[in-house]
Amino acid sequence: MIGVRPDGTKELITVEDGYRESAESWKTVRRDLKRRGLRPPVVAVGDGALGFWAAVRDVWPKTREQRDWFHKLGNIRTSHVIESPFATVRLRQRVTKGAGSRTKGLLMAYKLLAMAQARWRRLDGPHLLPLVRAGIVFVDGVRQEGKANRAKTKAE
């Protein structure tokens, strides 16, 4: 899982293995993060894996959902922040003919992702993050001026 700090910096939160992106695997990861003190995210962004979304709804029911742009449009692998780091991990796994054990595989994945984290771009528009946290709705990057947003804007 990758998180975003208020300044738009992306940060590796955790690396876990799971069974074919199952809901139970994702729930285990989220429950562990919740147990360790991670507050529920305002928005979860992911691909179309049904297990991911089922786990978000179960563990963090108030978290809003957003499908990442690339998978929403094309549904193939790309260089975006979720898929690109794992391409490095997959390549290293192939070159080394596997890590040898589950523990070594997770350690290798973590180290590779931690090193890649130093090169990740910040989010565009980090100044909009407080608005997202406040519940302002954006559709295709445009702030929506519905009743809910007008009420929140007046409260600000």
Z-matrix of the N, CA and C atoms (Angstrom, degrees):
N
C 1 1.444
C 2 1.512 1 108.69
N 3 1.315 2 114.29 1 143.11
C 4 1.451 3 122.32 2 179.41
C 5 1.521 4 107.47 3 -121.45
N 6 1.317 5 116.65 4 132.90
C 7 1.457 6 121.53 5 178.57
C 8 1.511 7 110.44 6 -112.77
N 9 1.325 8 115.95 7 174.65
C 10 1.459 9 121.87 8 179.17
C 11 1.520 10 108.85 9 -130.08
N 12 1.328 11 115.44 10 129.41
C 13 1.469 12 121.51 11 177.09
C 14 1.542 13 108.95 12 -82.17
N 15 1.332 14 117.88 13 165.30
C 16 1.471 15 120.66 14 -178.74
C 17 1.528 16 114.83 15 -56.77
N 18 1.340 17 118.00 16 -26.49
C 19 1.458 18 120.02 17 179.17
C 20 1.526 19 112.89 18 -84.99
N 21 1.346 20 117.74 19 3.27
C 22 1.463 21 121.98 20 178.63
C 23 1.510 22 114.03 21 92.39
N 24 1.334 23 117.83 22 -1.18
C 25 1.457 24 121.94 23 179.05
C 26 1.524 25 109.76 24 -73.23
N 27 1.339 26 115.95 25 131.75
C 28 1.463 27 120.73 26 177.89
C 29 1.522 28 109.19 27 -86.81
N 30 1.320 29 115.74 28 144.67
C 31 1.461 30 119.88 29 -176.90
C 32 1.527 31 110.69 30 -140.94
N 33 1.319 32 115.97 31 135.25
C 34 1.454 33 122.23 32 175.28
C 35 1.520 34 108.36 33 -67.83
N 36 1.335 35 116.93 34 123.99
C 37 1.463 36 120.84 35 -178.70
C 38 1.519 37 111.12 36 -97.14
N 39 1.322 38 116.14 37 -48.20
C 40 1.465 39 119.24 38 -179.20
C 41 1.519 40 109.54 39 -159.38
N 42 1.316 41 114.95 40 156.68
C 43 1.461 42 122.70 41 173.82
C 44 1.525 43 106.57 42 -128.72
N 45 1.294 44 116.24 43 121.99
C 46 1.460 45 122.35 44 178.91
C 47 1.523 46 108.83 45 -137.33
N 48 1.300 47 116.09 46 152.01
C 49 1.457 48 118.83 47 172.21
C 50 1.520 49 107.80 48 -95.92
N 51 1.299 50 115.67 49 158.40
C 52 1.458 51 119.17 50 -179.20
C 53 1.512 52 110.02 51 -153.47
N 54 1.304 53 115.39 52 175.22
C 55 1.450 54 120.35 53 -179.16
C 56 1.520 55 110.01 54 -96.24
N 57 1.310 56 116.82 55 103.16
C 58 1.467 57 123.78 56 173.78
C 59 1.523 58 114.06 57 45.22
N 60 1.303 59 116.99 58 43.54
C 61 1.462 60 122.55 59 178.32
C 62 1.518 61 112.76 60 54.82
N 63 1.309 62 116.83 61 37.34
C 64 1.465 63 120.91 62 -179.45
C 65 1.525 64 110.61 63 -71.28
N 66 1.327 65 115.31 64 155.92
C 67 1.465 66 120.83 65 178.21
C 68 1.528 67 110.00 66 -59.43
N 69 1.320 68 117.56 67 -41.21
C 70 1.462 69 120.21 68 -178.21
C 71 1.527 70 111.25 69 -65.19
N 72 1.335 71 118.11 70 -38.31
C 73 1.465 72 120.78 71 176.96
C 74 1.522 73 110.44 72 -62.53
N 75 1.338 74 116.92 73 -46.21
C 76 1.464 75 121.11 74 179.25
C 77 1.531 76 111.03 75 -65.47
N 78 1.337 77 117.58 76 -38.49
C 79 1.468 78 120.39 77 179.13
C 80 1.528 79 110.55 78 -63.40
N 81 1.318 80 116.80 79 -39.56
C 82 1.463 81 121.00 80 179.05
C 83 1.525 82 110.20 81 -60.65
N 84 1.327 83 117.40 82 -44.82
C 85 1.467 84 121.85 83 179.07
C 86 1.527 85 109.70 84 -61.54
N 87 1.322 86 116.95 85 -48.12
C 88 1.464 87 120.81 86 -177.22
C 89 1.533 88 112.06 87 -66.40
N 90 1.314 89 116.67 88 -40.77
C 91 1.476 90 119.35 89 178.07
C 92 1.526 91 110.68 90 -62.51
N 93 1.336 92 116.79 91 -39.64
C 94 1.462 93 120.62 92 178.93
C 95 1.530 94 109.97 93 -63.91
N 96 1.328 95 117.40 94 -43.53
C 97 1.461 96 120.50 95 178.88
C 98 1.534 97 110.84 96 -64.27
N 99 1.320 98 116.11 97 -40.25
C 100 1.464 99 121.03 98 178.59
C 101 1.531 100 109.72 99 -63.06
N 102 1.338 101 116.21 100 -43.66
C 103 1.470 102 121.76 101 178.49
C 104 1.526 103 111.02 102 -61.47
N 105 1.335 104 116.81 103 -35.08
C 106 1.469 105 121.45 104 -179.33
C 107 1.527 106 112.89 105 -82.91
N 108 1.346 107 117.48 106 1.20
C 109 1.464 108 120.21 107 173.13
C 110 1.523 109 116.35 108 104.03
N 111 1.314 110 118.69 109 3.99
C 112 1.460 111 119.57 110 178.30
C 113 1.527 112 109.07 111 -70.22
N 114 1.315 113 115.76 112 124.97
C 115 1.460 114 119.73 113 175.89
C 116 1.521 115 109.23 114 -71.57
N 117 1.322 116 117.59 115 151.83
C 118 1.467 117 119.52 116 178.71
C 119 1.528 118 110.28 117 -59.43
N 120 1.313 119 117.45 118 135.25
C 121 1.462 120 118.92 119 177.70
C 122 1.521 121 110.46 120 -68.69
N 123 1.327 122 115.85 121 153.87
C 124 1.456 123 120.87 122 177.69
C 125 1.521 124 109.17 123 -71.21
N 126 1.333 125 115.61 124 -43.11
C 127 1.462 126 121.63 125 -178.80
C 128 1.521 127 108.48 126 -133.81
N 129 1.321 128 116.73 127 136.20
C 130 1.467 129 122.05 128 172.49
C 131 1.525 130 107.20 129 -108.57
N 132 1.321 131 116.49 130 131.62
C 133 1.454 132 121.91 131 179.02
C 134 1.519 133 107.39 132 -117.67
N 135 1.325 134 117.07 133 130.93
C 136 1.450 135 120.34 134 -179.48
C 137 1.509 136 111.59 135 -159.82
N 138 1.319 137 114.71 136 178.75
C 139 1.456 138 119.56 137 178.24
C 140 1.526 139 108.75 138 -83.03
N 141 1.302 140 117.18 139 -161.98
C 142 1.457 141 120.75 140 -175.15
C 143 1.511 142 115.24 141 -86.68
N 144 1.330 143 118.34 142 12.50
C 145 1.464 144 120.81 143 -178.52
C 146 1.531 145 109.71 144 -63.64
N 147 1.316 146 116.64 145 116.66
C 148 1.454 147 120.81 146 -175.48
C 149 1.521 148 112.89 147 -62.36
N 150 1.323 149 117.50 148 -33.77
C 151 1.457 150 120.96 149 179.26
C 152 1.515 151 112.23 150 -62.55
N 153 1.314 152 116.78 151 -36.98
C 154 1.464 153 122.74 152 178.26
C 155 1.517 154 110.11 153 -58.63
N 156 1.330 155 116.20 154 -50.17
C 157 1.467 156 120.89 155 -176.15
C 158 1.528 157 111.86 156 -70.85
N 159 1.307 158 117.68 157 -37.97
C 160 1.470 159 120.28 158 177.67
C 161 1.528 160 110.35 159 -61.09
N 162 1.329 161 116.49 160 -39.93
C 163 1.463 162 120.81 161 -179.88
C 164 1.528 163 111.16 162 -69.37
N 165 1.328 164 117.41 163 -39.01
C 166 1.470 165 120.25 164 177.17
C 167 1.527 166 109.37 165 -59.24
N 168 1.323 167 116.40 166 -48.48
C 169 1.476 168 120.87 167 -177.90
C 170 1.530 169 111.63 168 -63.56
N 171 1.316 170 117.09 169 -34.68
C 172 1.464 171 120.65 170 -177.20
C 173 1.530 172 112.42 171 -77.49
N 174 1.327 173 117.25 172 -46.72
C 175 1.466 174 121.28 173 -173.11
C 176 1.532 175 112.07 174 -89.07
N 177 1.328 176 117.30 175 -37.88
C 178 1.464 177 122.21 176 -179.34
C 179 1.527 178 109.14 177 -125.09
N 180 1.318 179 119.09 178 71.90
C 181 1.462 180 121.39 179 -172.14
C 182 1.529 181 115.46 180 -61.48
N 183 1.332 182 118.59 181 -23.74
C 184 1.476 183 120.07 182 -179.38
C 185 1.526 184 113.33 183 -89.59
N 186 1.328 185 117.25 184 -5.50
C 187 1.456 186 121.01 185 179.86
C 188 1.527 187 109.63 186 -71.81
N 189 1.339 188 114.97 187 130.35
C 190 1.464 189 119.25 188 177.67
C 191 1.520 190 109.26 189 -78.66
N 192 1.321 191 116.04 190 153.87
C 193 1.466 192 121.74 191 -176.14
C 194 1.524 193 110.76 192 -112.05
N 195 1.341 194 114.83 193 141.00
C 196 1.459 195 120.54 194 174.46
C 197 1.509 196 108.78 195 -143.52
N 198 1.296 197 117.12 196 127.25
C 199 1.458 198 120.88 197 176.58
C 200 1.517 199 108.47 198 -79.83
N 201 1.324 200 117.13 199 136.98
C 202 1.461 201 118.83 200 -177.96
C 203 1.523 202 109.73 201 -64.17
N 204 1.320 203 115.75 202 148.74
C 205 1.466 204 121.95 203 -173.53
C 206 1.518 205 113.23 204 -57.43
N 207 1.316 206 116.81 205 -44.64
C 208 1.458 207 117.32 206 -174.44
C 209 1.516 208 111.80 207 -64.67
N 210 1.326 209 116.70 208 -47.20
C 211 1.462 210 119.24 209 -179.47
C 212 1.525 211 111.20 210 -68.53
N 213 1.319 212 115.96 211 -30.17
C 214 1.463 213 119.77 212 177.57
C 215 1.530 214 109.93 213 -64.82
N 216 1.335 215 116.59 214 -37.82
C 217 1.461 216 120.91 215 -176.69
C 218 1.520 217 114.05 216 -89.48
N 219 1.309 218 117.39 217 -40.37
C 220 1.456 219 118.16 218 -170.19
C 221 1.507 220 116.95 219 -125.65
N 222 1.332 221 117.34 220 -29.15
C 223 1.456 222 123.85 221 -179.63
C 224 1.529 223 113.93 222 56.10
N 225 1.357 224 116.68 223 43.20
C 226 1.473 225 121.89 224 167.03
C 227 1.511 226 108.57 225 -131.91
N 228 1.345 227 118.88 226 166.11
C 229 1.461 228 122.07 227 -177.89
C 230 1.526 229 110.46 228 -67.60
N 231 1.331 230 115.92 229 150.69
C 232 1.451 231 121.89 230 -175.87
C 233 1.521 232 110.33 231 -148.74
N 234 1.309 233 115.94 232 -167.85
C 235 1.455 234 120.50 233 179.14
C 236 1.528 235 111.69 234 -98.89
N 237 1.323 236 119.21 235 19.19
C 238 1.462 237 118.71 236 -178.72
C 239 1.525 238 110.92 237 -73.81
N 240 1.327 239 115.83 238 170.15
C 241 1.468 240 122.09 239 -167.53
C 242 1.527 241 113.72 240 -59.93
N 243 1.310 242 118.61 241 -27.92
C 244 1.460 243 119.89 242 -178.90
C 245 1.521 244 111.25 243 -81.48
N 246 1.326 245 117.03 244 -45.43
C 247 1.465 246 120.47 245 -175.15
C 248 1.522 247 113.93 246 -82.14
N 249 1.319 248 118.10 247 -39.38
C 250 1.458 249 121.14 248 -173.67
C 251 1.528 250 113.92 249 -57.68
N 252 1.336 251 119.85 250 -49.56
C 253 1.470 252 118.47 251 179.75
C 254 1.527 253 113.06 252 -59.94
N 255 1.323 254 116.74 253 -33.03
C 256 1.450 255 119.01 254 -178.11
C 257 1.525 256 112.07 255 -75.41
N 258 1.340 257 117.63 256 -20.13
C 259 1.454 258 120.22 257 173.76
C 260 1.528 259 109.14 258 -63.00
N 261 1.330 260 116.80 259 -39.91
C 262 1.466 261 121.45 260 177.27
C 263 1.521 262 110.83 261 -63.12
N 264 1.326 263 116.27 262 -43.37
C 265 1.466 264 120.80 263 179.70
C 266 1.525 265 109.85 264 -63.17
N 267 1.344 266 117.10 265 -45.99
C 268 1.480 267 120.36 266 179.42
C 269 1.524 268 111.48 267 -61.01
N 270 1.343 269 116.65 268 -42.20
C 271 1.469 270 120.23 269 179.27
C 272 1.519 271 110.42 270 -62.29
N 273 1.326 272 117.33 271 -45.69
C 274 1.471 273 120.63 272 -179.22
C 275 1.524 274 110.85 273 -63.68
N 276 1.329 275 117.10 274 -38.23
C 277 1.469 276 120.85 275 177.62
C 278 1.529 277 110.16 276 -60.58
N 279 1.341 278 115.81 277 -43.00
C 280 1.474 279 119.16 278 179.83
C 281 1.521 280 111.34 279 -66.32
N 282 1.327 281 117.32 280 -45.15
C 283 1.470 282 121.96 281 -177.51
C 284 1.525 283 111.28 282 -62.03
N 285 1.343 284 116.22 283 -40.79
C 286 1.457 285 119.83 284 -178.08
C 287 1.525 286 112.40 285 -88.77
N 288 1.320 287 116.79 286 2.82
C 289 1.471 288 123.53 287 -179.30
C 290 1.531 289 111.27 288 59.00
N 291 1.343 290 114.82 289 39.65
C 292 1.465 291 119.87 290 179.42
C 293 1.509 292 110.58 291 93.52
N 294 1.300 293 115.25 292 158.97
C 295 1.466 294 120.00 293 -176.10
C 296 1.524 295 112.87 294 -86.29
N 297 1.308 296 117.71 295 -14.98
C 298 1.456 297 120.24 296 179.20
C 299 1.519 298 113.88 297 100.77
N 300 1.320 299 117.17 298 -35.41
C 301 1.468 300 120.65 299 177.93
C 302 1.520 301 108.90 300 -152.27
N 303 1.313 302 115.54 301 164.09
C 304 1.463 303 121.13 302 178.51
C 305 1.527 304 110.35 303 -59.70
N 306 1.325 305 117.11 304 -46.55
C 307 1.460 306 121.96 305 -178.13
C 308 1.519 307 111.28 306 -61.28
N 309 1.336 308 116.78 307 -45.15
C 310 1.469 309 120.29 308 179.76
C 311 1.522 310 110.71 309 -67.07
N 312 1.321 311 117.52 310 -35.70
C 313 1.465 312 121.47 311 177.61
C 314 1.520 313 111.99 312 -63.60
N 315 1.342 314 115.94 313 -44.76
C 316 1.469 315 119.80 314 177.74
C 317 1.525 316 111.21 315 -65.42
N 318 1.320 317 116.95 316 -40.68
C 319 1.461 318 120.86 317 178.78
C 320 1.525 319 110.64 318 -62.91
N 321 1.334 320 116.59 319 -44.47
C 322 1.460 321 120.41 320 179.21
C 323 1.532 322 110.26 321 -63.16
N 324 1.325 323 117.51 322 -44.72
C 325 1.463 324 120.91 323 179.04
C 326 1.526 325 110.45 324 -60.73
N 327 1.322 326 116.98 325 -44.45
C 328 1.462 327 120.61 326 179.87
C 329 1.529 328 111.22 327 -60.83
N 330 1.323 329 116.65 328 -48.30
C 331 1.475 330 120.09 329 -178.51
C 332 1.522 331 111.30 330 -61.80
N 333 1.328 332 117.61 331 -43.07
C 334 1.466 333 120.61 332 179.14
C 335 1.530 334 111.31 333 -64.12
N 336 1.326 335 116.70 334 -41.98
C 337 1.463 336 120.40 335 179.57
C 338 1.523 337 111.34 336 -69.90
N 339 1.324 338 117.35 337 -38.27
C 340 1.467 339 121.01 338 178.26
C 341 1.531 340 110.34 339 -62.82
N 342 1.328 341 117.40 340 -38.51
C 343 1.464 342 120.45 341 177.66
C 344 1.531 343 110.50 342 -70.22
N 345 1.314 344 117.75 343 -39.91
C 346 1.466 345 121.56 344 179.60
C 347 1.521 346 111.16 345 -65.08
N 348 1.327 347 116.93 346 -31.20
C 349 1.458 348 122.07 347 -177.95
C 350 1.531 349 112.36 348 -55.06
N 351 1.322 350 117.47 349 -32.85
C 352 1.461 351 121.65 350 -179.33
C 353 1.527 352 112.16 351 -64.24
N 354 1.337 353 117.84 352 -21.35
C 355 1.462 354 121.57 353 -177.68
C 356 1.529 355 113.58 354 -103.63
N 357 1.328 356 117.77 355 1.56
C 358 1.468 357 119.70 356 -178.36
C 359 1.521 358 110.97 357 -71.17
N 360 1.320 359 115.31 358 139.72
C 361 1.463 360 121.31 359 175.39
C 362 1.522 361 110.16 360 -73.52
N 363 1.318 362 115.88 361 148.91
C 364 1.466 363 119.30 362 172.74
C 365 1.522 364 108.66 363 -73.44
N 366 1.312 365 115.65 364 161.86
C 367 1.456 366 120.19 365 175.52
C 368 1.516 367 110.26 366 -65.67
N 369 1.324 368 116.59 367 145.61
C 370 1.454 369 120.21 368 170.45
C 371 1.523 370 107.34 369 -74.14
N 372 1.292 371 117.74 370 140.04
C 373 1.460 372 121.43 371 176.28
C 374 1.510 373 115.77 372 71.29
N 375 1.345 374 119.24 373 43.74
C 376 1.464 375 118.63 374 179.68
C 377 1.528 376 112.47 375 -61.43
N 378 1.337 377 117.01 376 -20.41
C 379 1.464 378 120.45 377 178.31
C 380 1.537 379 111.79 378 -66.33
N 381 1.332 380 116.73 379 -15.52
C 382 1.467 381 120.80 380 178.61
C 383 1.536 382 112.38 381 -86.80
N 384 1.331 383 117.47 382 -13.25
C 385 1.466 384 120.54 383 -177.57
C 386 1.530 385 113.28 384 -57.96
N 387 1.343 386 120.04 385 -40.97
C 388 1.474 387 117.98 386 176.89
C 389 1.536 388 112.60 387 -61.05
N 390 1.332 389 116.47 388 -33.06
C 391 1.471 390 119.23 389 177.79
C 392 1.526 391 110.88 390 -68.08
N 393 1.323 392 116.27 391 -41.01
C 394 1.465 393 120.06 392 177.60
C 395 1.518 394 109.54 393 -63.52
N 396 1.331 395 116.24 394 -44.38
C 397 1.470 396 120.69 395 179.08
C 398 1.529 397 110.53 396 -61.06
N 399 1.337 398 117.15 397 -33.18
C 400 1.465 399 121.33 398 -179.41
C 401 1.530 400 112.11 399 -77.98
N 402 1.336 401 116.45 400 -6.14
C 403 1.461 402 119.19 401 176.69
C 404 1.513 403 114.74 402 98.20
N 405 1.334 404 117.70 403 6.23
C 406 1.459 405 120.47 404 177.15
C 407 1.526 406 107.97 405 -65.71
N 408 1.323 407 116.24 406 136.35
C 409 1.459 408 121.43 407 -176.32
C 410 1.529 409 110.10 408 -96.18
N 411 1.327 410 115.35 409 131.85
C 412 1.455 411 122.54 410 174.43
C 413 1.521 412 107.28 411 -119.01
N 414 1.311 413 117.49 412 137.84
C 415 1.460 414 122.56 413 175.33
C 416 1.517 415 107.02 414 -123.84
N 417 1.319 416 115.99 415 122.36
C 418 1.461 417 122.03 416 -176.66
C 419 1.528 418 111.46 417 52.08
N 420 1.333 419 116.07 418 38.70
C 421 1.458 420 121.77 419 177.00
C 422 1.513 421 115.19 420 80.91
N 423 1.326 422 118.39 421 2.28
C 424 1.463 423 121.89 422 -178.72
C 425 1.525 424 109.27 423 -110.86
N 426 1.333 425 115.24 424 128.87
C 427 1.460 426 120.89 425 179.34
C 428 1.531 427 109.22 426 -64.46
N 429 1.314 428 115.10 427 130.70
C 430 1.458 429 120.81 428 -179.65
C 431 1.522 430 109.56 429 -91.47
N 432 1.299 431 116.75 430 140.10
C 433 1.462 432 121.75 431 -176.21
C 434 1.522 433 111.78 432 -106.72
N 435 1.332 434 116.94 433 43.92
C 436 1.463 435 121.44 434 177.94
C 437 1.518 436 111.63 435 -75.79
N 438 1.324 437 116.67 436 178.02
C 439 1.467 438 122.34 437 -179.79
C 440 1.525 439 111.71 438 -56.50
N 441 1.318 440 116.92 439 -44.02
C 442 1.472 441 120.65 440 -177.88
C 443 1.524 442 110.50 441 -60.90
N 444 1.335 443 117.41 442 -42.91
C 445 1.460 444 120.57 443 -179.19
C 446 1.522 445 111.64 444 -69.06
N 447 1.333 446 118.07 445 -38.29
C 448 1.457 447 120.32 446 179.16
C 449 1.524 448 110.46 447 -62.83
N 450 1.329 449 116.86 448 -40.84
C 451 1.475 450 120.67 449 179.15
C 452 1.522 451 110.34 450 -64.74
N 453 1.329 452 117.58 451 -41.27
C 454 1.465 453 121.23 452 -179.39
C 455 1.524 454 110.58 453 -69.06
N 456 1.349 455 116.66 454 -38.56
C 457 1.459 456 120.19 455 179.71
C 458 1.528 457 110.23 456 -63.73
N 459 1.330 458 118.20 457 -41.46
C 460 1.458 459 121.52 458 178.55
C 461 1.525 460 110.74 459 -63.97
N 462 1.326 461 116.67 460 -35.29
C 463 1.462 462 120.98 461 -179.43
C 464 1.532 463 111.43 462 -70.68
N 465 1.341 464 116.84 463 -24.97
C 466 1.467 465 120.77 464 -179.24
C 467 1.478 466 108.08 465 -70.51
